[in-house]
Amino acid sequence: MIVDRPVRAYQQIYAKGGDLVLLAMVSAGAEVIADGNIHAYAPLRGRALAGARGDTRARIFTYSMEAELVSVAGVYRTIEQDLPHSIKGKPTQVFLENERLVMTALGE
């Protein structure tokens, strides 16, 4: 599923059975969910849940990591404190490794 307009607070987008491609910003308070991967080519400020039906290979890719919560296959992390400087506002990927969420800068 491709979404080419901003996802505003309190909106929810769900890509059933596949990947979700976001071409505009996800606002704080919005929620994007995909059974597969999530690709955000704009700031990701809301909640992003990839692998919603248990796909542990799913990933979240974003052009600018500013998320409130990220989840892959039900393993989640809320972002209550500031993100590490290495990924905050930068291209980032989120994936599972040994049943733990890993967030790394893209291009490193």
N, C-alpha and C positions, 0 to 999 in steps of 0.2 A: 504494500500500500504506500502511496506517495501522497504527502500532505504539503501543499505549497503556500499555505497561509498560516499566520501565527496561531499557536494553541494558547488560548487565554486561561487565566485563573479559573478554576472549577470546571474546565472542560476535560473530557477524557476521550482519548483516541485509542482504539484497540485494533491491531492488525491480526486477525484470526488466521492461524495456519501459516503465517509467513513473516517476512521482514517488514519493518516500518522505516520509511525514509522521510525525514523531516527537512524541508527546504527553508523553513522560517523558524523563528524563535519559539521556544517552549517557555511560557511565563511561569513565575513562581506560583504555586498553587494548582498548576495543571498536571495532568497525569497522562503519560504515554506508555502503552503496553503492547508487546508483540510476542507471539509464540516463537518467533525467530529472533533475529538481530534487530537492533535499533541503530540507525545511522542519522545523526543530527548534524546538518551542515549549517548550523546557526547556534547561538547560545542555548544551552540546555539548563534551565533554571528550576524546573519543576521536578516531578518524580518520574523516573524511567525504570520500567520493569521489562527486562528481556527474558526469553525462555519461560514465558508464563505457564506453559504446560509441562515444565520440567526439563526442557532441553539444556543440559549442562554445558553444551558447546556454544551456546548463544553468547553474544557480546554486545556491548554498547560502545559505539564510537561517537564522539562529539568533537565539533570544531572548537567549542569553548565550554569547558567543564565548570558549571556553576550550580549543579543539581542539589536539591534538598534531600533526595533519597535515590539510591540506585539499587537494583536487584537483578540477579541472574538466577533463574531456576529456583526462586524462593529464598535464596540467601541474600539478605539485604544489609545495607548500611545507611543509616541516616547521617546527614552531614550537619551536625549540630554545632561543631566547632569549625573554624576556618579550615578549608582544604589546604593540603601542603602546597607551598609555593611552586613546587615542580609541576603541578597540574592545574592549579586554580586559574581559570580563564584561558586555558591552553588546550590544544588538541590532545584528547585523552581516549584511551580505551579501557573498558572494564570487563573483566572476565573471571571465571572460576578457576582456581588452581588448588588442588588438594582440599576441596570443599570450602575454600576461603575466597572472598572477593579480593581481587587485585586491581588496582588502578595505576596505570602507567601512562606517561606522556608518549604520544605518537611521534615517531621520527627519531627516537633515541636508540 
